[in-house]
Amino acid sequence: MKKIIGLYRNQNMHWVGDGFPVKNLFSYDRLGQAISPFLLLDYAAPYHFDATTAQHGVGSHPHRGFETVTIAYQGEVTHKDSAGGGGTIKTGDVQWMTAGAGVVHEEFHSKDYAAQGGLFEMVQLWVNLPAADKMTTPRYQAIESQDIPKIEFENQAGHLRIIAGQYAEQSGPARTFSPVNVWDGQLKAAQAQSLHIPVDHNTLLVVLAGEVRVNGSQLVQDHSVVLFAQDGDALIQLEALQDTQFLVLTGKPLNEPI
């Protein structure tokens, strides 16, 4: 099984604007090239917003040279950028924005969600662009939940959604600039599942909610990230001690500066 070389947990929350109460679960600043091509992951754990006529969020700000990936679990976000991209993502949807040569964008709770209120839960992942593509034209991919392949585990143990990359002959709809897998999974309590990982990829397991035993021994709680070695082994084994929501992120390392 793939060797674990790091386990990190963050319980500290901070606000991005007034609409995104997030915990930073990993960043390039702390882990460097070991997580390439990924740069950062913020998790907005379930948080209740009251109904309001004001749309909470974050105003115009610039990005350049990388991509932002937002996964909606609960609530709705409306995005608008200077390249003409934009739209609203709802539960289960994903937006994949390529900043490329540079873009200014804003993200707010949708009008409908703001007016209704309720639980809000999202992930934002940053993916570095290869040096040759840093100045690519900005683009926006709106990926609806219905267009994301879902692989059901045996014995109704859970599932894996293939947002980007491939798994078990299923391909995710996201277009990427380097080999990347983004898999969104659920595993029910007392169930186990083995996952096969590309041997030449950097690999991260992100446990958003629940608790899981990894590779038969390592206990991993919610809001945690497991970093694996590039050791030539392709197998990760998960055993859920509670109902668990997780992400598996793998990517061929760029081995380039940001």
C-alpha positions, -999 to +999 in steps of 0.1 A: +000+000+000+011+036-006+033+049+022+019+078+043+045+106+048+024+133+064-008+139+083-021+174+089-053+187+106-066+223+109-095+233+132-089+270+128-115+289+108-111+323+091-133+343+069-128+350+032-150+381+027-182+378+046-196+347+029-169+320+032-159+307+067-131+284+057-104+262+072-072+259+052-064+222+050-032+225+029-011+250+011+021+252-010+036+276+016+036+247+041+042+216+019+059+229-012+066+207-042+054+176-024+018+186-033+025+198-069+005+206-090-019+215-062-014+248-043-041+252-017-074+238-004-099+257+017-129+239+032-160+258+042-176+233+066-214+234+071-224+269+084-259+283+087-266+317+071-298+335+079-320+347+051-310+382+039-315+406+011-277+412+010-255+387-009-226+376+013-193+368-005-161+383-016-158+413-041-135+417-071-100+403-067-073+392-092-058+358-099-031+348-124-012+317-134-033+290-118-068+275-116-095+276-089-119+247-085-150+252-064-172+222-053-206+230-039-219+206-012-247+228+002-258+263-008-252+283-040-225+306-053-226+330-082-194+338-100-186+366-124-152+374-140-135+400-162-132+375-191-169+371-194-172+338-175-197+332-148-227+314-135-243+299-104-233+266-090-257+246-068-254+214-046-232+189-064-220+213-091-184+224-098-169+255-113-134+253-127-119+287-135-086+290-153-070+324-144-042+320-169-029+353-181-050+371-155-086+376-145-105+396-119-135+379-104-161+380-076-180+353-058-212+358-038-240+337-025-267+335-051-297+357-047-320+327-042-298+312-016-293+345+002-331+351+003-338+316+016-308+311+039-297+277+052-266+256+054-235+264+033-207+240+026-181+242-002-145+234-011-121+256-031-090+240-046-062+258-064-042+240-091-010+253-105-006+258-143+025+245-161+050+272-170+041+269-207+005+276-199+008+304-174-003+330-200-032+310-214-065+327-222-087+327-191-117+303-192-146+291-171-160+256-169-194+252-154-198+215-145-233+204-134-237+175-110-256+154-135-226+155-158-201+141-133-197+103-135-204+085-103-189+051-095-209+031-069-189+010-045-199-026-039-224-035-012-238+001-013-207+011+007-205+046-009-195+062-042-168+082-060-175+111-083-149+117-110-147+155-114-114+154-133-091+126-146-100+090-148-110+061-125-123+026-134-127+035-171-148+066-162-135+101-172-143+134-155-157+163-175-131+189-163-105+198-189-070+202-173-036+214-184-016+186-167-025+151-156-048+156-126-074+135-108-101+151-086-123+124-070-151+133-046-161+103-024-184+091+003-179+060+024-204+047+049-195+037+084-180+002+089-174-001+051-140-004+034-127+005-001-094+002-019-085+029-044-059+026-072-037+056-077-013+065-106+022+056-093+039+087-107+015+112-091+016+132-059-013+121-039-035+137-012-064+123+008-086+151+022-111+140+049-138+166+051-162+149+075-162+117+094-133+095+105-114+068+085-086+043+090-061+045+062-040+015+051-051-005+081-035+016+108-035+054+104-066+070+120-076+102+102-102+126+116-123+153+098-106+184+085-074+165+078-051+158+049-030+127+043+001+130+021+014+099+004+049+090-009+057+085-046+068+050-038+057+030-068+027+015-050-007+022-064-030+012-036-047+031-008-071+013+016-099+032+034-120+019+063-147+043+075-153+044+113-181+070+107-199+081+076-171+099+057-169+126+030-135+128+013-115+139-017-087+121-034-064+145-053-036+132-075-014+150-100+018+145-120+042+169-103+052+199-124+086+203-106+085+240-115+084+272-094+050+288-090 
